[in-house]
Amino acid sequence: MKVVWCVMAAVLAANVASAQGLKLGYVDLQRALNESDAGRKAKEEFKVQVDKLQNQLKKQKDDIDNMKEQLEKKAVVMKEEERANLEDDYRKKLRDFERNYKDSQADLQKKDNELTGAIIKDLQLVIKEYGDKENYTLILESTSSAVLYGAKGADLTDEIIRQYNSEHPAAKHKKDK
């Protein structure tokens, strides 16, 4: 429903402003995020965190796999109590691994949102300032379903990236730790 209203508003704006010299543009926010200096830096920081977590989880998973293998090989010759203790340890470590995995996924999602959220907010401010300065009637996001076609000349993404990079150095979005 939101898309229908956006399209209707754009059509209405085009009809009303056609006699007044309508000026339309669009920005690919995802590309601006990925290609801006701060966006690239945020992606690098995020990749380092992902790699670190993956290494921790892999080590933990390898330990669990080794314990399972040991349990399968030696269970037959172990005393009942010893086998039961090893099985309990295995289940506990497996539960801990599954919990750590879920927690790490949530942590990564939160960190990604933190890193990119501030950049998106700054990009939106740059777009607004650019639209005001250049007298745009309407600037749309090209990745939204409201834009089905946009002439290359109406694509403002490169200009927005340039302006964003000059106003928001990548160092501003460094990791706090």
Disulfide bonds with the S-S distance in Angstrom:
none
